[in-house]
């Protein structure tokens, strides 16, 4: 079975370094990322391991089978510069001193756990590094070396492997590098006459296949919201995403990263069925011991029928009894049409589970369950993020005028992610996307409604004042106009209800 390992591409590696302010952290990360050191090798380095004149570090393998094995690894220029800054204020120049001593015990080095915690804090703050761990930095070293043309035996020497098979597991060639090499290997060399002919008579543009090969699993323009909800979950706070249709509430719910166990309520309209399904899942998988304590030798297959006779409140209490407080994250897809029974259910569960849900809007009389919820409001995307999303979704479509295409989608969508996605899916159905085709496609879901109610009310109020001004200026016609405006003001509430759009 193939082993799938994570690594950082150049953009993420550079971004990681810009995020690190602590100089010792920068040096430790670079030792693993540029020199390919294992985390145990990195934290146990002494000053005597370094040959700063020749810019290299001698590493002793700490694996049990390699007790006395050493390897010499070159130091990159950026690592050398970072070490120079770090060692400038170092407390000692004793060659046997540890490079990364413990703050309260200089005779010992920091632990592997400290490096794991550093990586955990970084990925907790930024979803870009959700797979970051010390070994991923070692993988990054192997991958970047292979991408830059290093031979396999050179990478094997740097990483300290005994077998080439192990090196191959760590080394991933990025797809763009593989593509360029395949293109070079299959390239047809043109003669001078053929190049001249192509210059005078340019060949037609290649036809692009308009089939999307990957789903929209990426998060764009929502990093701050995702970080916020992950932070609230870690604090055991309940959260609700609020926003209009299409802004990506469900998409964010699907991208929540947490160490908590998750129970998901997909159908909150049929509460009894959903609660029974959750209990059956727990008793069959994670809470078998709880089932045996509560029900003894009772047949688990008959428990579903037994639960059908229970009330929703009893099922909620059963769910609470089967789990410990804040053990599970409860994700509820949508609370738009929550019923009184649903409100009662959430009021019972919200103090025992960590709940994350979403809604377009919740009426005031139904908001009692939200009293201890943090609200994260989602707006439509900014123009920059909307154009970036358009590019990511339509990168493989052959379009005559890309500038017109992007601007048209922005005008139609107003930054609504769902509208952008649906518009691009609509364009994929066209064989050729000319400028005329771009302009002909419309989307009605995100058309803005301009509410002129306040403006009209102010105008009517101004006209109503004329009724009282008529006595001052002695003009009875002003009194008539002001009286008409007053009548319209009285009935304006009913008049405005007829002006709202009811059909597309």
N, C-alpha and C positions, 0 to 999 in steps of 0.2 A: 504494500500500500504506500502511495506517495505521501511524503510529509510536507504539509503546507506551513510555511513559516512567514512571519511578517517582517517587513523592513521599511525603511523610510526612503522615498525618492529624494532627489536633490532639493526640490522646493521645500519639502517638509523638514529635511535635515537643516537647511539654512534657517528656516522659521524657528526650529527648536533652539538653535543657538542664540537667536535674537531674544528669545523669551527668558533666557537664563541670565540673571544678574549676579548671582553668587559666583565668584571666581573659581572656587574649588569645585563647584558643580560643573562649570564649563570645562575644566580640565578633565574631570572624571568622565564626562560624556564623550569628549573628544578622544580619550584613550581607548574607549570601547568602539567608537564610531570610525576613527581614523587608523588605529593600530589593531583593531580586531581583538582586543583583550577580553577574556572572560571576566565576569563581575568579581569573582574571587581573586583573580590575578590583579585586577585594577586596584581594589581596596587595600591589598597587602603590599603594594609597591613601597620600596624604600628609596631614598635619594641615591644610594649606591647603585641602584639598578640602571641609572641614566648615564649615558655618555653624551654630555651636552656639546662637546667639541665636534663629535661626529654625528650628532643628532640621531641618536638611537636609544632604545631601551631594551635591556635584557630581562626576559620574563622567565620565571621558573614555573613550570606547569604544576598546578596543585591537584591534578587528578591522581588518584591512588596508583593507577597503573604507570604513571609517568613521574614518579617521585623525584628523580634526579635529572629530568629532561629540561634543557634550557633552549630558548630561541631568541635571536636578536631581531628586533623589529625597528625599521626606520620611523622617525618622528616627522610628521608633516609640518610645514612652515607655520600654519595657523596654530597647531598644538604647541610648537616651540614658543611662539609669541605669547600664548596664553599662560604657559608655564613660567615664562620670564616675569610676567605681571604678578602671578600668584606667589612665586618664590621671593620676589623683591621684599615683601613684608613678612617672610617666613620667620618664625621665632628662633630657629636653630639651623646651623649648617652642618650638623653632625651627619656623616654619610649614612649612619645606620638609623636615622630618624625616619619615621613613616611619612610618606607624602600626604596621606589623609589620616592624621591622628584623631583620636577621639577628643572632643573638647574638654572633657573632665579627666582624661587619662591619656597622657601623651605617650605612655609606654605601649599602648595598643592602638590598632587601626580601627577605622569605622567598620561596621558590619555590612554584610550583603543586604540585610534587611533595610538599612538606611538608603541604599541605592534603589531598592525596590519601592520604598516609600516616596522617594524623589520622583520616580517615573509615575507613580500613582497620582501624586499631586498635580503633575503636568497634564496628564490625560484627563484628570477630573476638571481642569480649568478649560481645556480646549478639545472639542470632539475630533479635531484633526489627528490627535494622537491617541485615539481610543485603544489601539493595539500596542502601545508603547510599553516595553519592558527592557531590562538590560540586554537580554540576548538578541532582541530586535536590532540593537545597535551593532552588535557583532555581525549579524546578517547583512546590515547596511554596508559595513566595511567590505565584506566579500562581494556583494552585488556591485558596488561602485567600482571596485578594482576590476571585476570581470567586464563591466560595461566600458571601462576606459582602455581595454585591450590587454590587460595583464594575463599571463599564461596561468594555466591551472596549477602547475607545480609551484609557481611563485605564491599564489594565494594559499596553497596548502602549507607552505613554509611559514607564512605570516600568521596564519590561524593556529598553527601547531598541531595539525592533524597527522595521523599515521597513515590513513588510507585516503585515496582519491574519492572514494564513494561518499565519505563524510563531507568532504569539501563541496561536492556537487549538491548535497542537500542544502548547504548554506548559501550557495551562489545562485542567484536568480538574475537572468539577463532581462532587463526591462523590454517591454514589447516594442517600443520605438527603435531600440537598438537592433533587435532581431529583424524588424521590418526593413531597416536601412541596409542590413547585411543581405537579406533575401533579395531586395531590389537591386543591389549591386551585383549579386551572383546571377540574376536573371536578366540583367540589362543587355539590350541589343546595341552594339556599337555601330553608329551610323558612319557612312563614308562622308567625305567632304561634299560630294554632290548631293547626297541625301540631306545633310544639314543645311545646305544652301537652299534646297527646294522647300524644306520646312520653314525656313526663315521668310521666303517670299510668299509661299502659300501655306499659312499656318494650318495644321490639321484641326479638325473639329474637337471641341472639348470632350473629354472622356465622359461617358454616361455613368452617373452614380446610382447605386442601388438604394432606393428609398425604403429600406427595411430597418427598423430600429432593433439593434441586437441586445440592448441592455435596458433594464427598467430604471425608472427614476428613483434610485435608492439614495441619491445624494441629498444633502441639506444645503440650501442656498439662502442667505439672508436671514437665517433663523438661529445662528450660532448662539447669540446672547440669550434667546429664549430657551434654547435647549440646555445651555449651561445653568440657567436659573432654575429650571424644573429639576435637573439632576441634583442641584444643591439643596433644593427644598425637600426632595425625596430623602436625601441623606440625613436631613434634620427631622424626618418623620412628620413633615407638614403636608396637609392636603392641598391640592392645586387644581384649578380649572382654567382651561384655555377658552377665551372668549373672542369671537370675531365673526365677521360675515361669512357667507358660504364661499368656499373655494380658496380660503387663505392658507390652508394646509394644517388644520387642527389634527385630523386623523393621521396625516403624514408624520407629524411630530410625535404623536402617541406611539407610533410604530418604531420610532428611532430612540426611545428612551433607553439609556444604558444604566443599569443598576445591578448591584450585587444581591438585592432582595429577590425572593421568590415572587413570581407574578401569577395572579389570577385575573383573567380577562372576562368581562361581561360584554359579550357582543350584542345580545338581545335583551335590552333592559325593559322592553314592553311586556314580555311574559316573565314576570319576576320569579314565580314559583319554579318554572322550568329551568331558569338560569341558576337559581340557588341550589336546586337539586343536582344539576350537572356539576356545579362547583364542589359540592360535598362528595359526590361519587368519585370525582377526579382525585380529591384529597385522600379519601379512604382507600382507593385502589393503588395510589402511588406513594405519596409522601407521608401519609398519616395512617399506615396500616396498624401500627402499634396502638394508636389512639382508638381506632375502630375496635380492636380486640379488648381494650380496657372498658369501652363503653357498651359494647354489644356481645362480648364473649364469643360463643360459637354460632351466633346468628349468621345465616347465609347472606353474604354480601350481595349476591345477585337479586335477592328479594328486597333489599333495602330501598331501592327506587320506588317500588310499590308502597312500602311503608311510609316513605316521605310524602307521597301524594296526599295522604290524609292529614298532614300537618299544615298549620297556617304559615304564612310568610314570616310572621314574627318569630315563631318557633324555629323555623329554618335558619333565620338570622342568628338566633341564640345558639343553635347547633354549630353554625359556622364559627362563631366566636369561641365556643367551648372547645372546638377541635384544633384551634390554632393559638399561638401565643401573640401577645400584643406587639404590633408593628413588625411581625415576622414576614407578612406578605404585602406586596404592592397590588392594590386593586385598580385595574385600568377599566374604565367604563367609556365606551366609544362616544356616546352622545346622550345628553340630558335635555335636549330641546323640548321634548313632549313628556316630561316627567309627570307622573300621576301622583295623587296624594299618597297612594300606597308606596310608590317609589321614594317619595320624600321621607316617609316614615322609615323605610328600609335604610336609606343613607344616614339618617339621624342615629340609627342603631349601630351602623357599621363604621361611621367616620372616626370614632375615637379609638377603635381597635385596629383598623387597617389604615395604611397610608393610601389615600385615594387620589387618582389623577383622572380627570374627565374633561369633557369639552362641551360647549354649547354656543349657539349663535347669540341667544339672549335668554334670560330667565326673568319671568315676571315677578314683581315684588311680592305677591302673595305666596309664591312658591320658593322664595329664597331662604327659608329658615335653615335648610340643610347646608347653606354656604357660609354660615356665620364664622366658622373657623377655617375657611378655604382662602388660600392666596390666589388672586386673580392675575393671570398673565394675558394681556390683551394683544391680539395679533392684528396687524394692519396689512394692507396690500404692500407688495414689494416696492422699493425705490426704483427709479428708472434704471440705475446702474445694475442692480440685482436682477431686474426684469429682463434687461438685454442680455445679461450673462446666462440666465436660465434659458432664454430663447436660443442662444448660441449652443449651449450644452445639449438641448433637445433636438436641434436642427442641423447639427454639424455635418451630417452625412447626406443632406438633401441638396440636390443640384438646383440652385435658384438663380434666376437671371439677374435680379437686382437685390443683393443682400441688404443694402442700406434701406431701401424702400420696404423690404420684408420686415426688418426689425422695427422700424418706425410704425408700420401699419399694425403690427401685433401689439406694440405699446399703446397706441391710440385706442385699439379695440378692447384691450384687457384692463387698462388703467392699473397694471401691476398685479392683477389677480392671478396667482399661480395656476389654478385650475383652468381658467380661461386660456392662458398661454398654452398649456398642455393640449387642450381640446382643439385650439386653432391649428397647432402644428400637426396634430393627428389628421385634421381635415385636409391640410395641404398635402399630406403624404398620399392621399387618394388621387391626386392629380398626376398625370403622366409628365407634363411639362409645366413648370411654374414660371410663367411670364409675368411681366408687370401688370398686365390686364387681369390675370388670374389672381394675383396678390390683392388688387383693389376690390375684386368682386366678392371675396370671402368676408362675411360679417359674423359677429357673435353678439347675441342679445343679452346674454347672462350678466355681463358686467357693465351694461350701459348705465351711466350715472343719471340719477334723477335730481334735478335742481329744485329745491324746495323754495318757492317764492312766497310762502305763506307770511313770513315775518315782514317782507317788503310790502306786500299788499296791505297787511294790517297797519303798518306805519302810515301808508298813503291814506287809508280810510280814516285813521285817527286824525291825520292832518286836515282832511276835508271836514271831519265832524267838528273841528274847532271853529270852522267858518260859521256854524250856527250861532255861536256866542259872539263872534266878531261882527255879525250883522247889525247888532245894536249900536256898536261903536261907529261903524261907517254909514249906517242908515241905508243899507242895501238889502231888501227883502229876498232878492234872488240868492244871496249867499246863505240866508237862513234855510231856503229850500234845499240847496245842495248839501249843506251840513246835515239837515234832517235825513236826507236819503242815505248819506254816508253812515249816520248813526244806526239806521235800520239794518244796513248791510253788515255793520260790525256786530250787531246782536245775533244775526243769523250766520255769521262767517264760519262758525264751527261746522255747521251742516254743509255749507257751500264747499268748503275745502275737501270734505270727504269725497265729493263727486269728482274732484280734479286728480285724485290719485290714480296711477296707472294700474289697471286691473288685468289687462291682457297685453301680450307681446304683439 
